[in-house]
Amino acid sequence: MSAYQRSYTELIQSCRDNTNEQTTDAFSDALIARFVNRAKDRVWNEVRRAQQDYFLKSLASTAGSQTLLGQTYAASSLQITAGATELTLPHDLVAIKYLEAITSGYETVKFRHVDLAEAEFRRLREITTNSTPTEFVWDVINERTFIFAPTSDTVLDTRLFYFFKIGDLVSGDTLQMPPPLDHGVEAYATSELLLGDYAPEAAAWEQKGRSWVSEFLGATFRQSTDPVIVESADAFAG
């Protein structure tokens, strides 16, 4: 837990403070938690649209067993094995940023996104002989299936950089967002609570949430020394 991250308990209490409801008579903790998680998803969506690499993480095929969104994931699923044509992606993946080979001597191997229906992809999939890897083309099908071509004659460990979905908060969790986005989550959740109670203050809290997010995006730049380059849409949204 980072010192600046708000906890589940803190967010619940903040919503109680905002609505002046310190007991569960009007709002149960479970009800507040549902609205907090809806608000968290809303802020996440708004920040993701800014395309400044928030909610980006990396995972190597050598990282062992992981717990992602409450499910066990074997990071070895990202390893390219001889003759294979598919990888299984992490449960919390939303979009792929970049994939690289990390096996010694093969760091220059490239991974290039090509639509599965393109002639180049179809041609490479028709090759039946494993070859020394230099470049793979890839696409994503279904929810978490990464397909690639051609097949390799060498086992390669990889590192995946990807945008992740934040799981719903439960007791003991912390919000995986940089400050002051936690205030946006708090405000949106408060607005939902008050809206359900037909309170006119709901609109004011809605505006507070928008202000927190917009001020964060306006004041924060992930990089300031290099130009932002718009690239082709290689990412996959599940």
C-alpha positions as semicolon CSV with decimal commas, in nm:
position;residue;x (nm);y (nm);z (nm)
1;M;0,000;0,000;0,000
2;S;0,131;0,344;-0,094
3;A;0,099;0,612;0,170
4;Y;-0,114;0,832;-0,054
5;Q;-0,367;0,567;-0,158
6;R;-0,710;0,587;0,001
7;S;-0,841;0,270;0,160
8;Y;-1,183;0,112;0,119
9;T;-1,265;0,210;0,477
10;E;-1,159;0,571;0,424
11;L;-1,371;0,607;0,112
12;I;-1,676;0,461;0,287
13;Q;-1,629;0,703;0,579
14;S;-1,579;1,000;0,347
15;C;-1,909;0,926;0,174
16;R;-2,078;0,909;0,514
17;D;-1,926;1,243;0,610
18;N;-2,045;1,399;0,282
19;T;-2,402;1,274;0,323
20;N;-2,412;1,336;0,698
21;E;-2,510;0,974;0,755
22;Q;-2,281;0,822;1,018
23;T;-2,491;0,510;1,077
24;T;-2,617;0,236;0,849
25;D;-2,980;0,340;0,896
26;A;-2,992;0,519;0,560
27;F;-2,692;0,380;0,374
28;S;-2,533;0,045;0,447
29;D;-2,160;-0,004;0,393
30;A;-2,245;-0,250;0,115
31;L;-2,457;0,011;-0,064
32;I;-2,187;0,277;-0,036
33;A;-1,927;0,028;-0,159
34;R;-2,133;-0,041;-0,471
35;F;-2,145;0,329;-0,552
36;V;-1,775;0,372;-0,474
37;N;-1,692;0,097;-0,722
38;R;-1,916;0,248;-0,988
39;A;-1,746;0,582;-0,931
40;K;-1,404;0,419;-0,949
41;D;-1,491;0,273;-1,291
42;R;-1,616;0,609;-1,410
43;V;-1,298;0,793;-1,311
44;W;-1,090;0,512;-1,462
45;N;-1,273;0,551;-1,794
46;E;-1,231;0,929;-1,799
47;V;-0,858;0,911;-1,725
48;R;-0,801;0,634;-1,979
49;R;-0,943;0,856;-2,252
50;A;-0,659;1,099;-2,192
51;Q;-0,417;0,835;-2,331
52;Q;-0,129;0,934;-2,104
53;D;-0,037;0,582;-1,993
54;Y;-0,206;0,582;-1,654
55;F;-0,305;0,235;-1,535
56;L;-0,015;0,082;-1,729
57;K;0,176;-0,210;-1,580
58;S;0,421;-0,477;-1,692
59;L;0,432;-0,850;-1,637
60;A;0,711;-1,089;-1,738
61;S;0,656;-1,454;-1,822
62;T;0,910;-1,535;-1,549
63;A;0,701;-1,374;-1,273
64;G;0,535;-1,693;-1,149
65;S;0,180;-1,714;-1,016
66;Q;-0,020;-1,389;-0,995
67;T;-0,356;-1,301;-0,843
68;L;-0,540;-1,069;-1,080
69;L;-0,898;-0,958;-1,022
70;G;-0,928;-1,233;-0,765
71;Q;-0,819;-1,508;-1,005
72;T;-0,493;-1,698;-1,032
73;Y;-0,290;-1,637;-1,344
74;A;0,029;-1,818;-1,440
75;A;0,266;-1,560;-1,587
76;S;0,430;-1,844;-1,780
77;S;0,124;-1,817;-2,008
78;L;0,313;-1,529;-2,171
79;Q;0,605;-1,752;-2,270
80;I;0,637;-1,836;-2,639
81;T;0,705;-2,206;-2,677
82;A;0,828;-2,390;-2,983
83;G;0,547;-2,445;-3,233
84;A;0,289;-2,247;-3,037
85;T;0,049;-2,001;-3,201
86;E;-0,135;-1,858;-2,898
87;L;-0,079;-1,702;-2,556
88;T;-0,332;-1,649;-2,278
89;L;-0,337;-1,289;-2,157
90;P;-0,383;-1,169;-1,796
91;H;-0,732;-1,147;-1,648
92;D;-0,702;-0,773;-1,580
93;L;-0,583;-0,677;-1,927
94;V;-0,780;-0,409;-2,110
95;A;-0,537;-0,309;-2,385
96;I;-0,187;-0,402;-2,495
97;K;0,079;-0,132;-2,507
98;Y;0,391;-0,328;-2,597
99;L;0,538;-0,678;-2,590
100;E;0,909;-0,755;-2,586
101;A;1,131;-1,061;-2,578
102;I;1,357;-1,084;-2,272
103;T;1,541;-1,407;-2,340
104;S;1,914;-1,339;-2,363
105;G;2,025;-1,310;-2,724
106;Y;1,672;-1,254;-2,854
107;E;1,602;-0,903;-2,724
108;T;1,580;-0,768;-3,081
109;V;1,285;-0,989;-3,173
110;K;0,993;-0,767;-3,275
111;F;0,620;-0,802;-3,214
112;R;0,405;-0,614;-3,465
113;H;0,029;-0,581;-3,456
114;V;-0,145;-0,688;-3,776
115;D;-0,515;-0,759;-3,814
116;L;-0,584;-1,131;-3,836
117;A;-0,771;-1,085;-4,164
118;E;-0,476;-0,918;-4,339
119;A;-0,305;-1,114;-4,616
120;E;0,033;-1,096;-4,438
121;F;-0,105;-1,259;-4,125
122;R;-0,281;-1,530;-4,322
123;R;0,036;-1,605;-4,518
124;L;0,251;-1,637;-4,205
125;R;-0,007;-1,861;-4,037
126;E;0,018;-2,098;-4,333
127;I;0,388;-2,163;-4,268
128;T;0,411;-2,505;-4,103
129;T;0,784;-2,511;-4,024
130;N;0,914;-2,355;-3,703
131;S;1,174;-2,085;-3,766
132;T;1,434;-1,884;-3,576
133;P;1,238;-1,589;-3,436
134;T;1,308;-1,239;-3,568
135;E;0,960;-1,088;-3,590
136;F;0,607;-1,195;-3,502
137;V;0,279;-1,048;-3,612
138;W;-0,004;-1,066;-3,361
139;D;-0,367;-0,996;-3,294
140;V;-0,610;-1,059;-3,008
141;I;-0,926;-1,266;-3,039
142;N;-1,199;-1,351;-2,791
143;E;-1,139;-1,195;-2,450
144;R;-0,780;-1,287;-2,368
145;T;-0,631;-1,490;-2,654
146;F;-0,316;-1,351;-2,816
147;I;-0,249;-1,516;-3,152
148;F;0,075;-1,479;-3,342
149;A;0,271;-1,602;-3,642
150;P;0,499;-1,751;-3,756
151;T;0,578;-2,034;-3,516
152;S;0,910;-2,029;-3,332
153;D;1,173;-2,300;-3,296
154;T;1,293;-2,135;-2,973
155;V;1,137;-2,084;-2,631
156;L;1,116;-1,711;-2,556
157;D;1,035;-1,535;-2,232
158;T;0,851;-1,208;-2,280
159;R;0,749;-0,896;-2,091
160;L;0,404;-0,750;-2,155
161;F;0,320;-0,384;-2,094
162;Y;-0,054;-0,342;-2,070
163;F;-0,338;-0,127;-1,941
164;F;-0,512;-0,293;-1,650
165;K;-0,859;-0,280;-1,508
166;I;-0,889;-0,192;-1,140
167;G;-1,083;-0,455;-0,952
168;D;-1,376;-0,369;-0,728
169;L;-1,270;-0,259;-0,382
170;V;-1,352;-0,478;-0,084
171;S;-1,262;-0,445;0,282
172;G;-0,884;-0,422;0,324
173;D;-0,821;-0,289;-0,029
174;T;-0,676;0,045;-0,136
175;L;-0,769;0,249;-0,442
176;Q;-0,505;0,211;-0,716
177;M;-0,522;0,568;-0,840
178;P;-0,290;0,865;-0,801
179;P;-0,419;1,157;-0,594
180;P;-0,638;1,355;-0,625
181;L;-0,841;1,113;-0,837
182;D;-0,959;0,954;-0,512
183;H;-1,152;1,276;-0,449
184;G;-1,322;1,231;-0,785
185;V;-1,425;0,878;-0,686
186;E;-1,552;1,004;-0,352
187;A;-1,752;1,286;-0,513
188;Y;-1,912;1,068;-0,781
189;A;-2,004;0,805;-0,522
190;T;-2,156;1,072;-0,298
191;S;-2,356;1,204;-0,591
192;E;-2,496;0,857;-0,663
193;L;-2,593;0,809;-0,299
194;L;-2,773;1,142;-0,285
195;L;-2,937;1,088;-0,622
196;G;-3,085;0,763;-0,493
197;D;-3,221;0,961;-0,199
198;Y;-3,361;1,230;-0,436
199;A;-3,145;1,494;-0,270
200;P;-3,083;1,811;-0,476
201;E;-2,720;1,819;-0,356
202;A;-2,647;1,526;-0,591
203;A;-2,584;1,765;-0,882
204;A;-2,327;1,963;-0,684
205;W;-2,133;1,648;-0,596
206;E;-2,150;1,537;-0,959
207;Q;-1,988;1,864;-1,059
208;K;-1,726;1,825;-0,787
209;G;-1,631;1,487;-0,931
210;R;-1,595;1,628;-1,280
211;S;-1,386;1,914;-1,151
212;W;-1,144;1,687;-0,964
213;V;-1,088;1,471;-1,272
214;S;-1,059;1,757;-1,519
215;E;-0,821;1,952;-1,295
216;F;-0,605;1,643;-1,254
217;L;-0,587;1,586;-1,629
218;G;-0,522;1,953;-1,697
219;A;-0,243;1,983;-1,442
220;T;-0,068;1,650;-1,495
221;F;0,147;1,558;-1,791
222;R;0,307;1,216;-1,800
223;Q;0,595;1,346;-2,008
224;S;0,702;1,701;-2,082
225;T;1,034;1,673;-2,268
226;D;0,934;1,478;-2,579
227;P;0,649;1,531;-2,824
228;V;0,346;1,304;-2,795
229;I;0,337;1,085;-3,105
230;V;0,006;0,942;-3,220
231;E;0,062;0,585;-3,333
232;S;-0,156;0,324;-3,500
233;A;-0,418;0,159;-3,283
234;D;-0,236;-0,157;-3,177
235;A;-0,427;-0,194;-2,851
236;F;-0,710;-0,435;-2,794
237;A;-1,010;-0,345;-2,579
238;G;-1,177;-0,642;-2,422
